[in-house]
Amino acid sequence: MEYQVVLEFDADTRHYTASVPGLPIMVDSTNKRTAIKLAREAISLYLEETGVDAPAVHTELVTVKV
């Protein structure tokens, strides 16, 4: 199953945060590659621990003017 991972970079801390829409997962790393790896591992662990085959949530990125 495929899950979308949302990556955000914080210029102040110079860390990447990765979250998974629809799952209670958020990881933090100093580089993008590791953040993705940690998110993948967290998804596997979550599914294994809960015994639930959570469906992937499809996300859409929308830009709005404020």
Residue, then its C-alpha position, 0 to 999 in steps of 0.5 A: m500500500e502507498y501512503q503520502v508523506v508531507l515534508e516541511f522544512d523549518a529554516d529556523t531549526r534546519h529540520y525536516t518534519a514528515s507527517v502522514p495524512g490520516l495517520p497519527i505519525m510525525v517524525d523529525s530529522t535534519n535531512k529529507r532522506t532520513a525524514i522519509k525513511l523514518a516516516r516509512e518505518a513509522i507507518s510500518l510500525y503503526l500498521e503492525e502495532t494496531g493490526v489495522d490496514a489503514p487506507a491511504v488518504h489522498t491529499e491535495l496541496v492548495t495555495v491560497k492568497v491571504 
